[in-house]
Structure formats: structure tokens, C-alpha cells
Amino acid sequence: MIQDFQGKTAVLTGAGSGFGLECARIGAARGMNLVLVDVQPDALDQAEAEMKAAGVQVMARRVDVSDATQMEALAADVKARFGAPHFVFNNAGVGAGGLVWENTVADWNWVLGVDLWGVIHGVRLFVPMMLEAAAQDPAYRGHVTNTASMAGLLTPPNMGIYNAAKAAVVSLTETMYQDLRLVTDQVGASLLCPYFVPTGISHSERNRPQDGAASQALTKSQQIGQAMTEKAVTSGKITAAEVAHKVFKAITANQFYVFSHESPKALGNVTHRMQNIVAMQNPADPFLETPEIGARLRQQLRGG
């Protein structure tokens, strides 16, 4: 269990907004050294100014987390200035929807690049540093938090590319937890699975690389998916700040699973999915609780 955060170093990707920014604010309040990582320069500059004004040491880097070379340079800079970090928040994320066969190679490369490869790079570059620090200092304690999504535990339609990326993060992080337990008691792990929380992810297209394919007109299913995600995310009642406090509480308690919503309705869908798998039943209708949304989506996609 980790109680003392003062003077400890945290690396946070996606630090310019949403969960990353809110975790940075908590870190600043607790006197931590902060490594702020984001691809959006204006948001990163604002976060850097805010954290410096709070009186803590800050390193801000504009980094594309999907890029191995950029992430390797970041890791080297962190080690040179602060040594091994104590906390890593692999949080950067983007979203894309539409029927799964309509996504282009560019769509897949972008979403998997940020949502999955960003986490992979964070794990492969920082965990070895943390293990080295743990081996050298019995008092060292570290923790890695990877941000997935409830979409990584469920399979909602019309957002398969995002589901696939987040499901991979769930599997990677659960495995990392088990791997860490084999080799150390000094480094823990958590998996954050948010439901619909206003974070800005629904506007992540603004940071998409201009790869040519990105400028193609959206298909009908992608337009519908974008509109539905925007409505669901912006109407979320639980804030990113509230979720960030849950994350720090989980770190303190060495709790693995962190959910933004813990209601029976939110987690009940996970239970139903697992029960269907064990019973070898076909996937349940995802709109059982909201049939009007399912009916409207089917009508829109079938042109009725």
C-alpha cells in the first residue's frame, strides 16, 4: 500500500485534459514531480503552467504516444531528470466508431496506435526502470495505471475499433498485474475502466494525424456513432475529477479494477456478458435496458 506521494514522480500521458489532467492536479496537490505528456500543444502548455503555479517540479513533453522513438526519448529524459518514476498513468486515448468493416487501415492505425501501442510503450519503457529501482531500494514503491474503458469489457455495436483496442488494454493490464506479482511486491497495477464521463475524448479527431484517409467523408454509421458518443459522453453525470480521486484511492489501496460507475446497471452488463460466455449463449442484445436506442439505431442504419 502506498500512502506517501510527496516528492514522488508521476508520468501522465494524455495530461492536457480529462483523467490525465485531473490526476496531475491531484499529484500537484500532493507535492509530486509531474511529467506531463500530450500531443495537443495548447492544452499541454496550459497544464504545464497550472502545475508550475502549484509549486511542483514539472517536465512537459509533446509526444505522440504511438511513436516508439518519441516515447523512448521521453523515457530517457524522465530517467535523466527524475530517475525511475514511481507512478505511470498510461492514459492517452482517442475514439472512432462505425461498423467494424467500414474502418480504414488509417482508422485502425490511429486508434490502435494511441489506445494500445501508447500503453504498450508506457509499460515496456517505464516498468523495467521501476523494477530496477525496486531492486536497488527495498523502500521503493511504484504503481502503473492503464486506462481502458467499459468498452474493453463489453462489445457495444458500431464502435468495434475502439472496443478492440480497449479489450487489448484490459488483457495486457491483467497480464501485467500477474507478471508483476511473479517478480516483485513493490510495484502494483490498476486498470481504469470508465463508462461515459465528460473528458474530451469525443473530440479526439482534432489531434488525428493528417494521413490523407483522415479527410475522407465519414460513412453513415460513423456519423451516427460520432453523434451517439458525443451525446453519451457530454451527458455523463460523473466528472473526470471524481474518477481521478478514485484512481488515487485505488493506488493507495493496491486495488486493481477501477470503475467510474459502480451501479448495478453499469456493471450488470459485464456480468451478463460473462454469464453468456460461460453458458455458451450468443451475445445478448446490448439494448435490452434501452430498447428505444437500439430500435432507432437499426432504423437509421437500415435506411428505414
N, C-alpha and C positions, 0 to 999 in steps of 0.2 A: 504494500500500500504506500502511496506517495502523498505526503502531507505538505512538504516544503517546496514551494515554487520559486522563492526569492533567489535571483541570480542564476536561475537555470535557463537554458537556451531552448527555444522552440522554433522549428522551421514550419512555416504555414504556406501551402500553395493555395491559390485562389483567395489570397489575403485582401484583395481590394474590395470585396463585397461579401454578402451572405454569411455563411458559417465561418469562413476564414477570417473575415474582418471582426466578427463578434468574438471569436476565440482569441484573436490578437488583443482585443480590448480587455478581455479578462486577464490575459497574460500580462499586459501592461499594468493593470491594477495590482497584480501580484508581484511586480518587480522583476519580470523575466526579461532576458535578452531575446529580441524578436528578429527573425529572418522572414521578411515579407516577400512573397513571390506571387507575381501576377503577370498576365500578358497585356493588360489594359493600362497604358501609362498614366492616364489622368486619375483613375481610381487608385493606382499604386502610389502615386505622388501624394494624394490626399491621405491615404492610410499612413504613409511614412511620416507626414507632417503631424498627424494626430498622435501617433505613438511617441514621436520625439518630444512633443509638447507634454506628454505624460511623464517624461523624465527617465525613460529607459533607453538602453542601447538598441539601436535599430540598424539592420542591414536590409536594404530594399533592392530587389533584382527583378528586372523584366525578363521573364523566362517563359518559353514555350515548353511546358512540361512533357510534351510528346517527343521532344527532341533530345536524344541521348547525349549529344555533345554539349548542349546548353545545360542540361541537368548535371553532367559531370563537372562542368566548370563551376556551377553553383555549389556542389558538394565540396569541391576543393577550396572555394572561398570561405565557406562556413567553417571548415576544419581549420583553415589558417587563422581566422579571426577569433572563433569561439571554442575551437576544439570540437569534440563529438557533441552533437545536440542531445538533450535529454528527452525532448518531445518532438515528434514529427506528425504533422497533420497533412496527410495526402488528401486534399480536399477539392482541388480544381475540378470543375465539371462543366460539360456542355450537354445540350439536349437536341435531339432531332426525332421527328415522328414520321408517320406514313406507313402504308402497307409494306411489309418487310421485303417484298420482291421489287419494290419501286425505288429503294435506296440505291444510289450510285456508289461506285467504288470510292469516290471522293467523300461521300457521306460517311461511309464505313471508316475510312482512314481518319477522318476528323474526329468522330465520336470515340472510336476505339483508341485513337492516339491520345486524346486528353483524358478520357474517363478510365481507361485501363492502363495504357502504357505510362501515363503520368504516375499512377500508383506503383506500377512495376519499377519505374526508375527511382521513385522515392524509397522503396523497400530495398532494392539492390544496392543503392549507394549509401544510405544512411544506417541501415541495420548493422552492417559489418563494423562501422565506426562505433556504434553503440555497444556492440558485443566486445570490441577491443577495450573500450573504456571500462566496461563492467569487469573484464578480466584483470584489469590493472588496479581497480579500486572497488573493494567489497562494499563500499557505501554508495556507489553509483546506482541510480535507479533511472530507468528510461521507459518510455511508452510510445507506441505508434498507433495513431488513429486513422483509419482509412474510411473515407466517405463513400458508401454505396448508395442505396435507395431502397424503398419498399419495392420498387420495380425490379430489384435484384432477387427478391423473394417471391414475386408474383409474375404473372405473364399477361398484363393488360394488353388488349389489342391495339393496333395502329401505332405502336411505339416499340417495335421489336428491336430496332438497332440500339436503343437506349437500354432496354431490358437485358439484352445480351451482354453489353458492356458491364452493367452493374451486377449481373449474376456472376460474371467472371471475378469481379472485385470481392463479392461475398465469398466465393470459393477460395480465392487467393488468400484472403484475410483469415478465414477459418483455418486454412492450412498453415499459414504463418504462425498463428497462435499455437498450434500443435508443435510446429517445428521449434519455436522459441522455448516451449516447455521441455523439449528434449535436451536443450543445451544450457539454459540459464534460468534462474529465478529472479533476475534483476531487470529484465526487460519484458514489459507487458504489451498487450494489444487490445484494441477496441474496434468494433465495426459500427459505424453510424449509418442507420437506415432511415432517412427522413421520409415522411409522407409529403403532403402538399404544404410547403412552407414558402412564404414570400422571400426569395433570395436574389432574384435577378437572373436565374438560370434560363427563364423563358425568353430572355433577350440575348442569349449567348451567341446568336448568329452575328452580332456586331463584331465579335472577335475571331470570326472564321477566316482562315487564310483565303486570299483571292486566288483560287486554283482553277478558275475558268468554269468548272462544273458548278461551283457555288452560285454562279449568277444565273443558272438555268431557272426557268419558271417552275414553281412548286406544283406538284400534282394535286388533284382534288383531295386525296387522302392526307397529303402533307399539310395542305391548308387547313383542313378540318382538325388534324392533330395539333397543329400550332395554336389554333384558336381555343381548343379544349384545354390544352396545357396552360395557356395564358390565364384562362378563366379560373381553373382549379388552383393554380399557384397563387395568383393575386388575391383569391378569396380565402386563403388559409388563415386560420384563427391563431395558430401558434407561431410565435415570431422566431426569427433566426437567433436572437439574443437568448430566448428561453432554451432553445436547443443547445446553444453553446454552453450554457450553465449545466445542462445535463451531461454534456461531454466531459467537462471538468470533474463533475461528480463521479462519473464512471471511471475516470483516470484515478481519482483518489481511492475508489473502492476496488480497483482492479476488476471492473465489470466489463465483459466483452460486448454484449449486444446493447446498443443504444438506439432507442426509438423516439422519434419526435412525438408520435401519437401512440398512446398505450391503451386506447379504448378497445373494448371487445369488437367493435365494428372494424377497426383498422387491423388488429392482429387476428381477428376471426378469419379473414380471408387467407392468411397464411396457414392457419390450422386446417381450413377446408382443403387447401391445395395439397398439404402433406397427407391428409386422410385419403384423398383421391388417389395419390401416388401409391400409397401402401395397399389400398384396396383394388388397385389396377383399374380404376374407373377413368373414363375420359375426363379431360379438364372441364370444370364446372363453368357455367355461364358467368362471366365476370360482372354482369349487370343484374344479378339476382336482387341486390339491395336497391338498385336504381334502374328499374326496367325502362323507364321513360328515356333515359340517356341512351341505352342500348338500341331501343326502337328508332330513335332519331338518327343515330349513327348509321344503322343499317339502311334506313331510308335514304340518307344523304349519299352513301356510297353506292347504292344500287340505282340511284337516279330516279327514285320514286317521288 
